[in-house]
Amino acid sequence: MPLYIPDTIAAIATAPGRGGVGVIRISGKALGEFTERLLGRSLTPRYAHFTRWRDERGQVLDEGLSLSFPGPNSFTGEDVLELQGHGGPVVLNMLLRRCIELGARHAEPGEFTKRAFLNGKLDLAQAEAVADLIDAQSEAAAKSALRSLDGAFSSEVNALVDQLINLRMLVEATLDFPEEDIDFLEAANARGKLGGIREQLLKVLATATQGRLLREGAHVVLIGQPNVGKSSLMNALAGEDVAIVTDIAGTTRDTVRELLSINGVPLHVIDTAGLRETDDLVERIGIERTWAAVGKADLALLLLDSREGITSHDQAILERLPVGLPVLRVFNKIDLTGEQAGTVAEDEVHVSAKQGIGLDALKNKLLELAGWQGMDDNIWIARERHLDAIRRAQEHLDLADAAYQQIELLAEELRLAQNALNEITGAFSADDLLGVIFSRFCIGK
């Protein structure tokens, strides 16, 4: 694949703020002259040189290490120059300004990785894994992102695409040679091959679903009447006082959000205002926000007072919840009733938030209802767009199976299934999709 965009880009590659070391990255088609003008010398490839960087008058801006990575054997596939100097924002910006004066331009968000993709150094799933590795919210997510970056996800997708191509060859041959009827496909076991692809796709979907959960987590909303212990449970799960707890009903008047990690899975837990009838304007606004949070949640925890059980008010809350929203009933304050802690039924857990009793059972149940099946070495990170592409491929394969006797329809559905899978790795991608993906990267990556 030819090199993409001949102009030179530059950016600060380290995080904003002060630091011991700051890095500026430059990428372009040919950086030999650029390097000579900036450093006053050439560099040995992949060798760290101590250098001083000077402005147009020859005054030293900073000093540090300079490294050259000639293309195509570099991250972007182009010539790459990396300057490792002191990490002060002023110094870095002075050096970056000098790079711009020498003909570079400011890199756009994600442009280095975008060039790596367009120059064939990474496929699209691997490119996204770069950002996911940086943004990983747990050790498990980081390891899974690294597996995607190494190509584990892409290998699974490419294997399916290869099988689809072979199957399409059989079907297209039948179309090209009409005298070969459906018996030709039967002799080649085309339907068996289609069934094998569908079965393998289901496995990829299951793994991708786990990977998406590792990357994005699940949104969990705590709901219930006032004073049932929602804020106490929030604090117990967080391991610190993130929500105000008092005996006064209506203390929580707005949503309180906290990111928790349970067994490496990020959970976005939202504590909400107690649900009740009230004339307090501020509290009513908080209750409205509670229902808004419920509408966006992946899972709801209905907090109940174990001394009272499920009251008519609790039943009214349950009846108002969205259809299909998983609900876990959490009976709190068992330290006052003497009930046994832990999972009592499929959708019921007994705890004491105040005493920290039963929390392990609650966490396990949370992960189960969120769809987590446990960490293993085969999980790679995935995004919602990947799941969407896999589901669309699945739909087309289902239609292909249904239309098996109609060769033209069978061929078209197989083609559409392949296109859907190719969207994952970028073998088939619209330019606007690439713009959206790489715009969410950080500058300098």
QUIDAKA-V144987 format. One record per residue. PHI is phi in whole degrees, -180 to 180 (999 if undefined). Layout:
PHI / PHI
//
This chain:
999 / -68 / -63 / -101 / 58 / -79 / -76 / -101 / -119 / -145 / -163 / -76 / -96 / -96 / -65 / -60 / 108 / -83 / -161 / -67 / -132 / -124 / -122 / -115 / -116 / -127 / -138 / -166 / -70 / -148 / -107 / -60 / -66 / -59 / -63 / -61 / -71 / -78 / -106 / 76 / -166 / -94 / -123 / -76 / -56 / 60 / -130 / -81 / -109 / -77 / -140 / -116 / -103 / -119 / -85 / -66 / -94 / 89 / -81 / -71 / -89 / -172 / -139 / 173 / -102 / -121 / -131 / -115 / -127 / -65 / -75 / -87 / -89 / -144 / -60 / -87 / 88 / -108 / -66 / -126 / -118 / -122 / -112 / -113 / -121 / -76 / -91 / -78 / -57 / -65 / -61 / -64 / -69 / -63 / -69 / -64 / -62 / -65 / -63 / -68 / -62 / -84 / 116 / -79 / -126 / -65 / -71 / -81 / -55 / 73 / -70 / -63 / -70 / -61 / -65 / -60 / -67 / -69 / -95 / 78 / -82 / -139 / -89 / -67 / -65 / -68 / -62 / -64 / -65 / -60 / -66 / -67 / -66 / -67 / -90 / -54 / -99 / -156 / -63 / -63 / -65 / -63 / -64 / -69 / -64 / -65 / -65 / -65 / -63 / -75 / 102 / -63 / -66 / -60 / -62 / -63 / -66 / -64 / -65 / -66 / -63 / -61 / -65 / -65 / -61 / -63 / -68 / -64 / -61 / -64 / -67 / -65 / -64 / -65 / -69 / -73 / -124 / -57 / -67 / -88 / -88 / -60 / -63 / -63 / -67 / -64 / -65 / -89 / 57 / -62 / -68 / -65 / -64 / -62 / -63 / -65 / -64 / -63 / -66 / -67 / -64 / -62 / -67 / -64 / -62 / -63 / -68 / -64 / -63 / -66 / -65 / -65 / -65 / -65 / -77 / -102 / 74 / -128 / -97 / -114 / -113 / -94 / -130 / 151 / -71 / -61 / 66 / -93 / 107 / -62 / -68 / -63 / -68 / -57 / -65 / -66 / -69 / -77 / 79 / -159 / -84 / -99 / -128 / -75 / -122 / -142 / -85 / -85 / -62 / 87 / -61 / -82 / -115 / -143 / -74 / -118 / -110 / -146 / -93 / -114 / -122 / -117 / 53 / 87 / -95 / -75 / -123 / -93 / -95 / -121 / -87 / -127 / -66 / -61 / -91 / -163 / -77 / -153 / -97 / -74 / -60 / -64 / -66 / -64 / -64 / -62 / -68 / -61 / -69 / -60 / -68 / -65 / -66 / -62 / -65 / -105 / -81 / -93 / -158 / -117 / -105 / -92 / -82 / -130 / -83 / -62 / -74 / -111 / 72 / -87 / -90 / -63 / -67 / -64 / -63 / -65 / -64 / -59 / -70 / -89 / -67 / -60 / -64 / 92 / -76 / -61 / -127 / -110 / -88 / -112 / -87 / -100 / 69 / -72 / -67 / -97 / -115 / 79 / -69 / -77 / -82 / 114 / -77 / -102 / -144 / -57 / -121 / -144 / -132 / -110 / -143 / -127 / -62 / -65 / -93 / 73 / -94 / 83 / -70 / -64 / -63 / -64 / -62 / -63 / -69 / -59 / -64 / -62 / -70 / -73 / 102 / -78 / -112 / 105 / -83 / -144 / -79 / -104 / -83 / -119 / -70 / -147 / -121 / -62 / -66 / -66 / -62 / -61 / -65 / -65 / -64 / -66 / -61 / -62 / -62 / -66 / -70 / -63 / -67 / -63 / -65 / -67 / -100 / -58 / -78 / -105 / -60 / -63 / -66 / -58 / -62 / -67 / -66 / -66 / -63 / -67 / -64 / -65 / -60 / -62 / -69 / -65 / -63 / -66 / -92 / 91 / -65 / -139 / -145 / -78 / -60 / -68 / -65 / -62 / -61 / -66 / -63 / -78 / -68 / -91 / -77 / -82 / -64 / 90 / -127
//
